[in-house]
Structures are given as structure tokens and as C-alpha cells.
Amino acid sequence: MTRCLILGIDQPVAQLVAQQLTGLDVVGFSEVDKTADFYGDARKAATYMKAVKGVDVIYSDFIGMDVDWKLEAVFAALRQQQQSVRTVMRSVAGIDKEVTGPLTYPGITDVAEFLKQQRYGIKIVDEAEMPYTVLRPIIDAQKGVTPVQLINEGQPVPVKSVSDAAFAQVVVDEIQNGTHINQSIAVVGK
């Protein structure tokens, strides 16, 4: 049975993804919820040694600051165990100035540093030389719409938000089907 590790299992999207991944063995990692399958300091490789063991696919729903440190620790643990996985990473639209209008990042005070960390997190995933998919959503739980459109990297991205549930469905589809291997895809409303 395919085993999926969800990083940031305490996040709303991650919880929706976990609920929808039927037919997979799903385990979660949290840096705040001590009742998760795995818990610890998300910036230390030793924290992930047991969590990544036997995992086939990882979904990272780490949001906010320090995503680069957290992903570096995950991939250090994978390297130490000489283990290969497929990764689906949640990032954000706007990391390469591809968004066609103003975009805000709730809870982020230093946007320039936040975007730099997102870019570096993606670089870590890309340079691990394992299959990956980066999903760059514009999410607004209050105003987001359900119909989504997927936009390839390098194309202009309109500021049209999607709901948590709509984005979670895109994540589930990518975990189950691996349609966009080694690609970075914006996820926005239609």
C-alpha cells in the first residue's frame, strides 16, 4: 500500500487532503500538534528520521516562514536514509512575479523574505533529484471559488483565488495520479 506523509497535518488544507486520500496509508507530521503521528522541531533532520521511513510520497503543506529550513531538514533525513520519494509541495503564486495584479499573503509581514524562502524551498525540492510537483495556489477560504484552472510555470497568473476545498482536491489528484511530475503549476480560480 502506498504510504503518504503529510507535513503540516494541522493545517486546514492538509486535513482535507488526509480525509480524501482513501486507499493510501496516510501519516501526518506537525510541529504544533503533539497528537499527530509524528511531532517535533520541523527544522531538524533528526525529527523526520522515523516519519519518512517507508514513505512513497510526501505532501508538504508547510505554510508561512521558514519553509526552506523545514524542507532542507526533510530532504537531509531522506538522504541519510538513502530513500527516494515523490514530493508534492504547496508554495504560493507570486514567487516569480508572475501574478498579474496585487497579491497579499495573510500573516506575512516581510513579503520579500517570505518569497525568497519559498523560492529556496522549491530549489531544495528540485535539486533533490526526486520526482516532484510544486503547486502555487492563490487561496482565500472566505472568497475562493471551487472551479480551478492550472497554469504552467512562466505564464501570467490572474489574481483569482480558490477555496481550501478546491485546492485540496487538486493536491489529492496530484498525489494519486502524479499528472504534473517535475512541474510547477499555479492553481487559481476560473
N, C-alpha and C positions, 0 to 999 in steps of 0.2 A: 504494500500500500504506500502511496506517495505521502511523504511527511512534509508539512509546510510549517515553517517557523514564522510567526508574525511578530515583528519588532514594533513596540509601541502599542501593544494589545489593549491598553487602557484608553486609547483614542477612539472617538465615535466611529470613524470610517473603519478602523481596524476591527472593531466589534461587529460591524455589519458584514465585513468580509468573512470573518470567522464563522458567523451564523450561516452564511451561504455556501461555504466550502464543504458540502456534503460529499461523502465518498473519499475524503482525504483525512489523514491523521494530522490534526491541527494542534500546535502548541504555541503558547504566547510568551513573550518576554516583555517585562515592564521595568522601568526604572523608578516607578512610584507606587505601584500596586503589589504589595507583598504577597497577595494571594494568587498572583499569576503563576503559571507553570515554572517560569524562570524569572528571577528578580535580581537586580544588582546595579552596580555603577556602570552605566552604558558606555563609559569612555575607557573601560579597561578590558583588554582581550581575555583575561582570565575569567571574567564574568560569563563569557559566551562559550567556554570550552564544552560544557555539558549540553548547553542549549543547541549548538549546531551539530552535535553528533547524530549521524543518521538522517540528516535533513536533506531533502531533494530540492526544495525551493524555499526561498526566503522572500517575504514581503516586508519591506521597511515602510512603516507609517510613522517614522520619526519626523516630527514637525518642530518648528521653532529653531532656536540657535543650537550650535554645536553638532549638527548632523554630520559634519565631516569627521569630527573626532569619534563619534559613535560608529560610523561605518568603517573607519580605519580599524577600530578595535574588533569589529565583527570579522573583517577580512584577515586581520592578523591571526585570529583564532582559527579560521579556515585554513590559512597557510600552515600553521603549526600542526594541524591535523592532516595536512595534505589532502584536503577534501574539496571537491568541486560541487557547486550548486548553481541553480539558475536563480537570478535575483530580479524581483520586480520592486522598483524604488519609486516612492512618491517624492516628487520635488515640487516646484512651483513654476507657473508661467512667469515670464519676465526675466529669466536669468540671462538671456542674451539680447535683451531689448527688442524682443520680437512682438511684444504686445502693442496694439495699435492705439491704445488710449491709456489714461491714468489708471493705475492699479495700486491698491493698498494691501498691506499684509498685517492683518489684525494681531495685536500683541507684540509686534516687532517695532522697536524704537530706532535701531540702527539698520536701516534697509540695505545700505551698501555692504555692510559686513555680512548681513544675513544672506544676500545674494552671492557674495563671494564664497561663503561656506557651502551653499547649495551647489555652486559650480564645482568646488573641490570635492564634495561628496560624490557627485556624478563622475568626476575624474577617477576617484578611487574605485568605483564600481566598474567603470570602463576598463581601467588598466589591470584589473584582476584577471583578465583574460578568461572569464567565465561568461556564459550566456546571461544577458540582462535585458531588461526593458525599463526605461525611465518614463514615468507618466508625470506630466506637468499640468496639473489642473488649475482652474480658477474656481474655487469653491466658495459658496455662500449658503450656509444652511438655511437662512431665512428667505433669501430671494432666488436661490438656484433653481434651475429648471431640470426636468427629467431627460428630455431628448438631448443627446450629446453629439458632438462632432469631434473627430480625431484629426489633428493637424500635424503633419510631418515637421520635423526639425528644420529650421531655416525659413519656414513660411510665416507670413504675418498671422498674428493671433488676435482675434477680436476680444474685447473685454465683455464676455458673456459667461456668467457663472453657471455652474451646475450644482445640484444638490449633493449632500453626502451620499444619499442612497444611489443616485445615478453614477457617481464616481466609484462607489463600492462595486457596482455591477461591472464596470469596466475593469477594475482590478481583478475581480473573480474570473472574468472571461480570460484575462491575460494569464493568470495563474494556471487555469485549467487548460488553455489551448495554446499558449505561447505564440500568438499570432505576430507579434512585433519584436522578435528577437534581435538584439543589438541595435535597437532604435530608441529614440527619444521622441515622445509623442505628447503634444498639448491636448488637453481634454477640456473642452468648453461647451457651452450651450449652443443649440441650433438657433 
